[in-house]
Amino acid sequence: MLEISNLTATAGEKDILKGINLTVNAGEVHAIMGPNGSGKSTLAQVLAGHPSYEVTGGTVHFEGEDLLELEPEERAHKGVFLAFQYPIEIPGVSNAYFLRSAYNAMRVARGGEEVDPMEFLDVMEEKLKIVEMDDAMLARSVNMGFSGGEKKRNEILQMAVLEPKLAILDETDSGLDIDALRVVAEGVNKLRRPDNAAIVVTHYQRLLNYIIPDFVHVLAGGRIIRSGGKELALELEEKGYDWLLQEALA
Amino acid sequence: MSMTHWQAAFAARIARDEPQWLAPMRAAAMTSFNALGFPTTALEDWNYTSLSSIAEVPFTVGASASSTTVADLTPYMINAEWPTIVLLNGSYSPSLSSLDSIPAGMLVMDLAQATREQPALMQQHFGTVATSEHAMTSMNTGLMQDGVFVHVPKHVESETPIHILHVSDAAAAMSAKFPRTLIVAEAFAKATVLESFVGMADVAYFTNHVAEVVVGEHATITHTKIQRESDLATHVSTTEVHQARNSHYVNFSMAMGSKLSRTNVYTVLDGDGGGVTLNGLYLGKGTQHTDHQTRIEHAQPNCFSRELYKGVLDDASHAVFNGKVYVHPIAQKTDGKQSNHTLLLSPDARIDTKPQLEIFADDVRCTHGATVGRMDEAGLFYMKSRGVPAETARRLLTYAFAADVLETIENETVKQALEQLTLERYAGSGNNTAHAAREH
């Protein structure tokens, strides 16, 4: 589904990604772990097309297509979704309108027809249950005055509405208490299907107790320095990142 | 040449039958205008806005005959069931007005009728509030033709807006008009007045409007102005308000038309415990020039003032916001808050914002803030990453920025009408309804 080959990227003058190689197949969950500043979030944002980063080399193919050639909205239409680490507040635009605009844009891009507000409410009813959210949240401006947990739930709600093929969760666990973490993780699990895939970016192993990965990759200094199964996460939890960094240097 | 021109226009007008008390007031105003002349940018209050482009234009006073019908006005009525008084090209039009549904007890009539039938009220209030020594106000007093008088007696309350519709059609070409509004709310009265300035044809004309508002003790006046004059028009409007003890005045100014517009809103909180809210939205495009000047005078203690002006400027448009708050030494416990936020959509758009706080009391809480920004790139990327097309995202964010201040409008119908006007400007004619972005 996703093939990243020797990807390099910069933010301003700074080299952040220094040659990423990663293959994600349908049905798989990949965890990307690593110390702060290793480039985890940059990788997530580059895949979504964030304008602050410049890709300087390598390729990214999504279902055979050159992802890097596409605008952010085109990537979304193809089925790429980024759950933001810091979801953006948009004053004056209701959550309901935002979600419906996105849902309809997606339907139109995929050759379908727009739904009207009443039809969309029916769609939402089911989706809200996935993240245990109250429909009162729909009337509020996007993320305005939301708590940290509410913002993250709102990200997963968007994911539920847009049904991406590839979901990239950027530190979705950061700033969450254990109850919010459970709700968010269960939401992600409910959306797992054999024909979709997820990349879970996280600093801590904690989230991976709830979202069980098939593969764990350790990113450090802009490169993947170790890949393994879910047991690698537990090893990192126990021993920290230092031993791996030492090994990588050795 | 210009002063002679206006003097001649004045001489022609005083031939009309006028009450004894009014004639000297007009003559004095005309003398004052002659002495002051059109304001120039040398004056502090007019630093950023020049009327020199019209000072030499020989506008006629009064327009030629017009064929506008009630049906032509439908798009501007907002709600046809509201009492609506129409001034067509500056002159009161009984046939276009619909005054059958005036709330019980209230008076809504043109100034000529008011002068005949309510001489005591007129003499008591007319010219007592708009006393600023402004050339444009003097010019209006000297040259005014028709206007509207709204009287709300003691304890009379109405939620139904009174709509004063100032219409300019093709016959207004190269004419000047000087409409005048007088709103008097007696103690414990409550009313809403909507003033629309509408240009129906692409012609050049000059509107110089003055509104005087007297808000009695415990009374509330909500006053909304919608300026959508022709893109070739020059529009100057001055609203002056006098507020008694525990009174409230709420003004909203929407400015989206005219080649050049200047809106002044001045209020004096002249009694303990009163409050004023001055909000507004200006939408600039092309080479439009849109200037707002507000002045809130806290002359007595325990009053509050709230002010929020927002603007969206595209192309090479230019806006000015000057908000003065003056707190007298006696006005302790004043609570004032002023904000001005402008979104610039183009590198050639420009805003000059000047908050001015002059505080002479020591126990007050006054804040002000102004921001000027460009499109929120983070918000844009967020929306695009959800599949919303870039252009839609841009329009939605622009609309949302502007619509925020429209939320402060209490009357739902007025609010939706202004949301619709804003949406049409930024979200295209699309299928969306005005409140779509806020749907529940």
Contacts between the chains, C-beta under 8 A, distances in Angstrom:
chain1	res1	chain2	res2	distance
A	48	B	385	5.1
A	49	B	381	7.9
A	49	B	384	7.7
A	49	B	385	7.2
A	50	B	381	6.1
A	51	B	377	7.0
A	51	B	381	6.4
A	71	B	384	6.9
A	71	B	390	7.0
A	72	B	381	6.2
A	72	B	384	4.1
A	72	B	385	5.0
A	73	B	384	4.4
A	73	B	385	7.5
A	73	B	387	5.4
A	73	B	388	6.4
A	73	B	389	5.6
A	73	B	390	6.4
A	73	B	393	8.0
A	75	B	385	7.6
A	76	B	384	7.3
A	76	B	385	5.9
A	76	B	386	6.0
A	76	B	387	3.6
A	77	B	387	5.5
A	81	B	385	7.8
A	82	B	385	5.6
A	84	B	382	6.9
A	84	B	385	8.0
A	87	B	382	7.4
A	88	B	376	8.0
A	88	B	378	5.1
A	88	B	379	5.3
A	88	B	381	7.9
A	88	B	382	4.0
A	89	B	379	7.9
A	90	B	376	7.9
A	90	B	379	5.1
A	90	B	382	7.1
A	90	B	383	7.5
A	90	B	397	7.0
A	90	B	400	6.6
A	91	B	400	6.4
A	91	B	401	7.7
A	91	B	404	6.0
A	92	B	399	7.5
A	92	B	400	3.0
A	92	B	401	6.4
A	92	B	403	5.3
A	92	B	404	4.7
A	92	B	437	6.7
A	92	B	438	7.7
A	93	B	396	6.0
A	93	B	397	7.4
A	93	B	400	4.6
A	93	B	437	5.3
A	94	B	437	6.3
A	94	B	438	5.1
A	94	B	439	5.9
A	94	B	440	7.2
A	96	B	439	5.4
A	96	B	440	6.5
A	97	B	436	5.9
A	97	B	437	5.0
A	97	B	438	7.0
A	97	B	439	5.4
A	98	B	383	7.3
A	98	B	386	7.5
A	98	B	388	7.9
A	100	B	439	8.0
A	101	B	383	7.7
A	101	B	386	8.0
A	101	B	388	5.2
A	101	B	392	6.8
A	101	B	396	7.0
A	102	B	383	7.5
A	102	B	386	3.8
A	102	B	387	5.1
A	102	B	388	5.5
A	105	B	386	7.8
A	105	B	387	4.5
A	105	B	388	5.2
A	105	B	389	6.1
A	105	B	392	7.2
A	106	B	387	4.5
A	109	B	387	6.6
A	117	B	439	5.9
A	138	B	440	6.8
A	139	B	438	8.0
A	139	B	440	4.2
A	141	B	400	8.0
A	158	B	386	6.2
A	162	B	386	6.7
A	162	B	387	6.7
